[in-house]
């Protein structure tokens, strides 16, 4: 069965340091490649396939390219007008070291948590759409986009 747009979005959401997803253009499947040094195991068959036919496999954006910090920094833009005080708090929270911890402490459990989750989901979908289009997979993006929950 062919990979769906939703599966690409979910792969992006689960991407962490030390993990890389690849899309097999021939089979239409996603494969997760863990960092052997970090996780203690390796997928030798996938490594061989990537070496043998690198054009067949498209790498999905990695953790750095996904940029969770950018999502957090853009969150104040989607807050409602009556959230000026909370907006300022978020803008301050995302500055400097430990920004994610401060942001998480501020947002999770607040009345804006659902809005944050919707914003983050929207960002992941945009990254997936951009990746599909940049790799000539517009059909995958368009056919499955309306199925994304």
C-alpha positions in Angstrom: 0.0 0.0 0.0 1.3 3.5 -0.9 2.3 5.9 1.8 -0.3 8.5 2.5 0.1 12.2 3.1 -1.0 11.6 6.7 1.9 9.1 7.2 4.4 11.7 6.0 3.0 14.2 8.5 3.2 11.7 11.3 6.7 10.7 10.3 7.7 14.4 10.5 6.0 14.6 14.0 8.0 11.7 15.2 11.4 12.7 13.8 14.0 13.2 16.5 17.7 13.7 16.7 19.3 10.4 15.5 16.4 9.4 13.2 15.9 9.9 9.5 13.0 8.9 7.4 13.3 8.0 3.7 10.6 7.7 1.1 11.1 4.9 -1.4 9.9 6.3 -4.7 9.6 2.9 -6.3 7.5 1.2 -3.6 5.8 4.3 -2.3 6.8 3.4 1.3 8.5 5.3 4.2 11.4 3.8 6.1 12.9 4.9 9.4 16.7 4.8 9.6 17.9 5.1 13.2 21.4 6.4 14.0 23.3 3.2 14.9 25.6 5.0 17.4 22.6 6.6 19.2 20.2 3.6 19.3 22.7 0.6 19.2 21.3 -1.0 16.1 21.4 -0.4 12.4 19.3 -1.3 9.4 22.0 -2.8 7.2 19.6 -3.6 4.3 18.5 0.0 4.2 22.1 1.3 4.2 22.9 -1.0 1.3 19.8 0.1 -0.6 20.7 3.8 0.0 24.2 3.2 -1.4 23.1 1.1 -4.3 20.3 3.4 -5.6 20.4 6.8 -3.8 18.1 8.5 -6.3 15.3 6.0 -5.4 15.1 7.3 -1.8 14.1 10.8 -0.8 15.1 11.9 2.7 12.4 13.6 4.7 13.3 16.8 6.6 15.3 16.2 9.7 14.8 17.6 13.2 16.8 20.7 12.4 14.9 21.4 9.2 11.5 20.9 10.9 12.5 23.6 13.4 10.2 23.2 16.4 11.7 26.4 17.8 10.3 28.3 14.7 6.9 26.8 15.3 7.0 28.1 18.9 8.3 31.5 17.9 5.5 31.9 15.4 2.8 30.8 17.8 2.1 34.4 19.2 1.0 35.4 15.7 -2.0 33.0 15.9 -3.1 34.0 19.4 -6.4 36.0 19.6 -6.4 39.8 20.1 -7.5 39.4 23.7 -4.4 37.4 24.6 -1.9 40.3 24.6 -0.5 39.5 28.0 -0.1 35.7 27.1 1.4 36.7 23.8 4.1 38.7 25.5 4.8 35.8 27.9 5.2 33.4 25.0 7.5 35.8 23.2 9.7 36.0 26.3 9.5 32.3 26.9 11.0 31.4 23.5 14.1 33.5 24.0 17.4 32.0 25.2 18.4 28.6 26.6 15.7 26.2 27.8 13.2 28.0 25.6 11.3 24.7 25.0 10.9 24.0 28.7 9.7 27.5 29.4 7.3 27.4 26.5 5.9 24.0 27.5 5.4 25.1 31.1 3.6 28.2 29.9 1.4 26.7 27.1 0.5 23.2 28.2 -2.4 23.3 30.6 -3.3 26.8 29.5 -6.5 27.7 27.7 -4.4 28.1 24.6 -3.0 24.6 24.5 -5.5 23.4 21.9 -4.6 26.4 19.7 -0.9 25.6 20.1 -1.6 22.0 19.0 -3.6 23.2 16.0 -0.8 25.6 15.1 1.9 22.9 15.4 -0.2 20.5 13.3 -0.6 23.2 10.6 3.1 23.7 10.6 3.8 20.0 10.1 1.3 19.8 7.3 2.9 22.8 5.6 6.4 21.2 5.9 5.0 18.0 4.4 3.3 19.8 1.5 6.5 21.8 0.7 8.5 18.6 0.8 6.0 16.8 -1.5 6.1 19.7 -4.0 9.9 20.1 -3.9 10.3 16.4 -4.7 7.6 16.2 -7.5 5.1 14.3 -5.3 2.3 16.8 -5.8 -0.1 14.0 -6.5 0.6 12.4 -3.1 0.1 15.8 -1.4 -3.1 16.7 -3.3 -4.8 13.3 -3.2 -4.3 12.7 0.5 -4.3 16.2 1.9 -8.0 16.3 2.6 -7.7 13.0 4.6 -5.4 14.7 7.2 -7.1 15.1 10.5 
